Each structure stands twice: as structure tokens, then as C-alpha cells.
Amino acid sequence: MTDLLYTEKDLVTSLKDYIRAEESKLEQVKQWASKVESLSATATQDPEGFLGHPVNAFKLMKRLNTEWGDLESLLLRDTTDGFISNLTLQRQHFPTDEDQTGAAKALLRLQDTYRLDANTISIGDLPGVIHKSPMTVEDCYELGKIAYSESDYYHTELWMAQALKQLDQGEESPIDKVTVLDYLSYSIYQQGELERALDLTKRLLSLDSEHQRAKGNEKYFEFQLEKLKNKTETQTEGEREKRDTSEKKPKKKAFKEPIPERKMYEMLCRGEGIKMTPRRQSRLFCRYYDNNRNPTYLLAPVKQEDEWDRPYIVRYHEILSDSEIEKIKQLAKPRLRRATVHDPQTGKLTTAKYRVSKSAWLTAYEDPMIEKINQRIEDITGLEMDTAEELQVANYGVGGQYEPHFDFGRKDEPDAFKELGTGNRVATWLFYMSDVAAGGATVFPDVGAAVWPKKGTAVFWYNLFASGEGDYSTRHAACPVLVGNKWVSNKWIHERGQEWRRPCHLNETE
């Protein structure tokens, strides 16, 4: 019987351990609930503004995809059936791993385009932000891991280094320095920096001397450095002998390579590299415009501003009212889907990695206001709207972009708009339906032009010359939204129906 007494004592001890574990669990749940409640209260006051901050969007994805799952696992140990049932039911609407990865990639894209260092993003110090949101060690580590899984060692280094920096500054985290250093040293090695990789590996071993992978890496890095040193010494001797025996040759004048399109695109997004000389600028004007005394605008002409000369891009001010903008957004929101592009091979619409936004199409018969807007575009441009595509509404959220592209179909894409039967896209009309705190410009890399969003305005340009030939200088892009939310709507106007409104010209480039 004495053994039973000790058995009971052991059970009581186990019971107390269980109680302590449950109390600890409850305390964790309380802290989590308080944190999320406080965050939700702030976020729901200005949802679009809050989610306009790329870090907030990333952390929301991470929280819903990862942290709520961790909480679920914690609570599943108990009989909290009501909450678990509700959570399980709601999880079908939660972001997936793919969504979390997409949000992370958006942050990395913004980092590259706008040349932001990891620390600036981590402390939330972005231009135009309202809701600052610092990143934790776990956030930085997660970004680094996602980059690592894509074999993107450059960004792995940046974010693991930031995670290590915050750990060194004393931030408490379940992620330890050994784990971070393991990723960091390997990503630096993959970029060819053996000495730095070795230094970080030695630091790792000073924290965990039994780390098997680090011990192997240390030997391997030392061997590779010694091998590289011997090779360098041999090459240096050979070059010295070559210099002694050869005559000096005159240097050729270096050819100045044109700036690659991607680099020019990113420069323009940052407001750099705009190619507008003072002389050309002096030829751009603002005016009141009635489109050759169109009755609609005879007494109240619209405000027209020249944005660029070649290609000719004009902006119309106060062309869309706030109430019209809200109505368009209200009609579009329920049907917003991942934006598509025309596949030049099939002529059909398909999604593409270079276009990151959501879009919806609004037809004139759905609401009288859409018909009214279509008529407004026709009155201002003088072009037929019956053959134009429907009004496309697009929303660019965090990191949303549309990389350099043409709106018109090129000669190697004869079937681009065959299904529509209305010819090529002769012109583009683009409404800006929101201001953007930072980023989101429309840029033309070939000519060095940048047009910035301004709520209620619209820009217009011709994609084709009057001869019907494509104007390749109209290749343009939508820069990633850094902070804020970008809403636009556009009409692609087609050739059919313009025969008398914009007659053909025999000169190919006129």
C-alpha cells in the first residue's frame, strides 16, 4: 500500500504540473488576445491606410498563416471545442503558404526598386507611413528563410544579418543566434565571400562548439581559401612576367553602354533619370481644352496639362469626382480577381508574374454612371468608344506592379486581339482614382518619363501612329506601390470606328 501512496503523490505532482501548464497556456492566450485586439483596433480605423504599409501586410499574412496556426495547436490540447470549431471553419479563408511567400517577395521587390536597406524596413521608417510597424527577429528571419528557399542568397544575407543585428541589440526571440548565423554564413559563401563566411562560421562555433555542419564548413572554407591564395599568387607572378615582356598598348575609348531597361525602370520609379531638358520642358503647357468646341465642354472646358512631348502624353485634371470614384470602387470590389494579360501566343487572357494587381471589368449597361464616363472619354478624345474594351478597374496593393510592357499588339503578335475583332489598341486612357503615399508612378523607360498618380486625374496617349504602326516609345510600367493603395481604371481604345475620327497617314511614324 505504501507504493500506492507514492503513486498518488506522483499523480498529484503530475496534476500540479498540468495545472501550471494550463495556467501558462491561458496566460499565453491572454497575451496573444490583448496584442491582436490592440492591433485590430488600430487597423480597422483605417484598413486601407494600415495595409498600405508593406510590413503591416506581410505581418498580417504571417500572423494568419503561421501564428494563428500555432495558437490552434496550443488550444487543441484542451477541450475548447467552440473556439477550435470556429477557428477551423475560418481557416479555409486564411492565407496560404503561397500567399505568405508572395507578401515576402513583395517586400523584397520594394527593397530592390526603392533601394531600401533592411534596417529602414525593419523599423518601419518608410516615406509617407501613418502606421509604423517594426519587424521582430522572427519576421526578419522568416523573410530570410523565404529568400533562401528561392536560392536568393543576396536577400537571405540582408535579412539574416538584420535578424542577427536585432539579436545583438538584445531583442528577445525564440530564434537563436546559432540558427541565424548558420543561414547567414552559408548565404555569404554562396555569393563567393569565403573570408566573411569563415568569420561567421567561427562565431557560430564560439556559441555552439559541437555544431556538426559548422565544424565541417570551417574546414572546407579554410581549404578553399588556401587553394584560392595559392592560385592568386601563381596568377600574379604570371601577370608580372607578361607586363615585363609586352609593350604598352594604347587604351581604346570605352563604349558607353545604354542603361538596361530594368535599371532605368527602377530609377524612374525612384524619381531618378527623368530625361526632360529645360528646352523641352518650356514647350509643355497647361490649357483649357474643349476638343474643337465640343458642345459638352464649350462653356466648361477641361483642364489639360502636357506631361510629355515624345510620346505625347497629356493629363486631364478634375476629370473624375470623388463620388464617381467611390461608385466605381463599389462596383468593382466584389469581382476583383488577379489581373490578367494577353498571351501573345494564344491571344487569350492569362495571369503573369510581371503583373501583380487585382482587376475587374465594368460594362456600360451595368450602371448609368459607367456609360456617362465612357461618353466623357469620347467627348474629350474624339474617339469612338463602342469598339473600346470595357472599363478595367485595377487595385495595386503592397508591392503591386506591372513591369514594362506595350499596350498594343506587335507585328509578331498578329492574333493579340483577334477575338475582339476591333483591331489593335490605338490609344490608352488611364484614370487615377487615388493618391499614393509613396511609389506607384507610371513610367516610360525608353524615353525616361514618369507620371505620378493624382486622384481624380486621367492621362491619355496614343499607342499607334496615324499610319497604324506601333509607337514603341510608349512601352511603360506601373511602379510598385511602396506605401499606400493605388486604384486606377483604364479604357483601351481600338482601331475600328476611328477611320473618320483619326484618319490614316501615309508616313509611318506620324
PEHU-V785349 format. One line per field, one symbol per residue. ss: DSSP state (@ for helix, = for strand, . for the rest). psi: psi as a letter, one per 40 degrees, with the letter a starting at -180 (. if undefined). A space follows every 50 residues. Layout:
ss: ???
psi: ???
This chain:
ss: .@@@@@@@@@@@@@@@@@@@@@@@@@@@@@@@@@@@@@@@@@@@@.@@@@ @.=@@@@@@@@@@@@@@@@@@@@@@.....@@@@@@@@@@@@@...@@@@ @@@@@@@@@@@@@....@@@@@..............@@@@@@@@@@@@@. ..@@@@@@@@@@@@@@@@........@@@@@@@@@@@@@@...@@@@@@@ @@@@@@@....@@@@@@@@@@@@@@@@@@@@@@@@@@@@@@@@@@..... ..........@@@@@@@@@........@@@@....====.....@@@... .=======....=====....@@@@@@@@@@@@...==..==......== ....==.=====.....@@@@@@@@@@@@@@.........======.... =====...................========.....==..===....== =......=====.=.....=.@@@.===..===..=========...... ..........
psi: dddddddddddddddddddddddddddddddddddddddddddedgdddd eehddddddddddddddddddddddeeafgdddddddddddeeiiidddd dddddddddddddefhidddddeegiheidghgiiiddddddddddddde fgddddddddddddddddeehhiehiddddddddddddddeegddddddd dddddddgeehdddddddddddddddddddddddddddddddddeiihih hihhhhiihidddddddddeeiehghiddddeehiiihhegffhddeddg iihhhhdidhihhihhifehidddddddddddddehihiiihhddeeihi iidehgiiiihhidedhddddddddddddddeihedeiiihhhihhaheh ihihiidihidefdedfdddfeaihdihhhhheiihdhaeihigddefih hihhheiiihihdiieeeiiheeehiihiihdhahhhiiihhhidheede dgiiidhdf.
